[in-house]
Amino acid sequence: MLHDSDSTCPPSTTPLSNTYGTLSMSTSSTTTPDFPSGVTWNATAELFINTGNNSHLDSFLFIPLCTIPPSDMANVLLFPSVGEVQELGGDGVSLGDYYESGNEYILSNPDWADMAISGRVTAYPSGELEVDL
């Protein structure tokens, strides 16, 4: 994803929601008197691209970071989806099982056979992408 004039990244005057085309980060919070403001935040390295209206995830502290331009979303939709995670009521992956078993968990489901198990994507200043799976 490249930042261009079609994308909206914070700070923005309009709050973002987990709707089609937003990139979101999984977070959590804990209320504690031990922290100066009474709340601590935890953000993970998990990023999600919303391919539908997932505004119900706003209350689960999935924080939208920016929108992805429509031309880039066309490329996103070419990748296989694992669906909504089971912990949020979906029929997709179980994050608990995935964290516990890793690639073995993905390999055990034939519906996900075309997914990249692990890989690296390199973005060059020219806009060219190199994908190593």
Secondary structure, 3 states (H helix, E strand, C coil): CCCCCCCCCCCCCCCCCCCCCEEEEEEEEEECCCCCCCEEEEEEEEEEECCCCCHHHHHHCEEEEEECCHHHHHHHCCCCCCCCCHHHCCCCCCHHHHHHHCHHHHHCCHHHCCCCCCCEEEECCCCCEEEEC
